């Protein structure tokens, strides 16, 4: 549920369609969302990502564009982002979490980064996947004195 909320928040912020479709790769459509994939990314990987984005309400019936590329073994998820969010620290935390979720759920744990882009998919800022944080250890139970006899 938490994943869906984070991805839905990103979807609301990233609700732009590319100004031009040329040179962004092969286009697939998912619930009014345009997902482009480039050489190095298979059609199966792009379809798995598109389904994930629909299931988690990133592609929520509102027109928006995203792209998946691969540089070496690193996946790069690019999304058109409203200018005011590109330098927003809170948004960067959410974007890093999404990159980690994509790595885990879609790309088999492969290194993944999220690119915040303008309407031409030109990268404005790169957000690496947030590393999973180990849960905090609970403090040891205090010793309970033995009952007096």
HELIX and SHEET records of a PDB file:
HELIX    1   1 UNK A    2  UNK A   13  1                                  12    
HELIX    2   2 UNK A   43  UNK A   55  1                                  13    
HELIX    3   3 UNK A   83  UNK A   85  5                                   3    
HELIX    4   4 UNK A   89  UNK A  105  1                                  17    
SHEET    1   A 6 UNK A  26  UNK A  30  0                                        
SHEET    2   A 6 UNK A  33  UNK A  37 -1                                        
SHEET    3   A 6 UNK A  64  UNK A  71  1                                        
SHEET    4   A 6 UNK A  74  UNK A  80 -1                                        
SHEET    5   A 6 UNK A 112  UNK A 117  1                                        
SHEET    6   A 6 UNK A 123  UNK A 128 -1                                        
END                                                                             
